[in-house]
Amino acid sequence: MRSVSFLITLLLLSNAGMLPAKAQPTSSRENRQVLLEQLRPLNVSGDTMPMFQEGDEKSVTLAVVYSLLLPGMGELYAGNFSSGKYFLITDAGLWLGYGGFRYYGEWLRTDARSYATQYAGANFDGKDEAFEVNMGNFNSLEEYNEAKLRNREFDMLYDPQSSYAWRWESDASRLQFKDRRIRSDEVFQSSRFVIGALVLNRIISAFSAGRAASAYNQDLKGESAWRLGADVAGGILNPHGLELKVSRIF
């Protein structure tokens, strides 16, 4: 950091030139005290004081964490919300899209189950998704068990007397159910892609926020600052003087 100092020296050549005769100080010490009293309304003291204070530096780590939690907040913290707002808007849109996919997928799944209950007599209480897949591939529980016996997949058999029984009225009805179930799975898969997009949006926003905080700190270090100070000067040539210092740091 370089410093360029400008020295302004106010000299009092004689006591009579600065003060009325009746208030003339009788010593150098009294003269200095009067000068300091005259400068006091200007808030100038004998110590150097900043005219413009620099702002605090931004933590790159905090900026990254903020954007990982909520995209755009790291940029806001770093003073660059003009770009961060797009990450925030994108995040809100993705969450709306995720909610829409989940709602539509649940609606399709419920519709498919209602259809199977009506046209196959199926009971879905306590059943997993594998049961729904099997219903879409076989017309009845008996047909399904026969296929598993041929393939010696004994651990995958259903109890004929259990609530797993079903029987489709026709192949067309079974295929209709299968199509609706597949469509619901596709919608749920789309919602998973949205989750991936949400994560990616956070990563990109965090990277952007880190760069914004770093750039803010660099700009902060590059800003110049003015400092003004005052002190009473003394010596052989200037026994009754006041010295003002104006410094610029850049």
Number of C-alpha atoms within 10 A of each C-alpha: 7 7 9 10 13 12 11 12 16 14 15 17 13 9 17 13 10 14 14 10 10 7 10 15 17 9 10 13 11 12 19 19 12 13 16 17 12 10 13 10 8 8 7 18 16 14 9 16 15 12 12 11 10 12 9 9 15 19 16 23 13 17 27 30 17 22 28 22 12 18 31 32 25 31 28 20 21 27 17 19 18 10 16 25 17 14 24 20 12 18 20 15 13 18 16 13 16 21 14 14 21 19 15 16 23 16 13 19 22 15 16 22 20 17 18 25 15 12 17 22 17 21 15 16 8 7 11 9 10 9 12 19 14 14 25 23 15 19 20 20 19 16 12 17 19 12 13 15 13 9 9 11 11 11 8 11 16 17 12 12 7 7 15 19 17 20 18 23 14 12 13 10 17 22 17 15 27 20 14 20 22 16 17 23 16 14 21 20 14 17 22 15 13 19 15 11 16 20 15 13 22 24 16 16 29 30 18 24 34 25 17 26 26 18 17 20 18 12 11 15 14 12 10 12 14 14 16 19 17 20 18 18 16 14 8 6 9 14 17 23 21 20 16 20 15 16 18 14 14 13
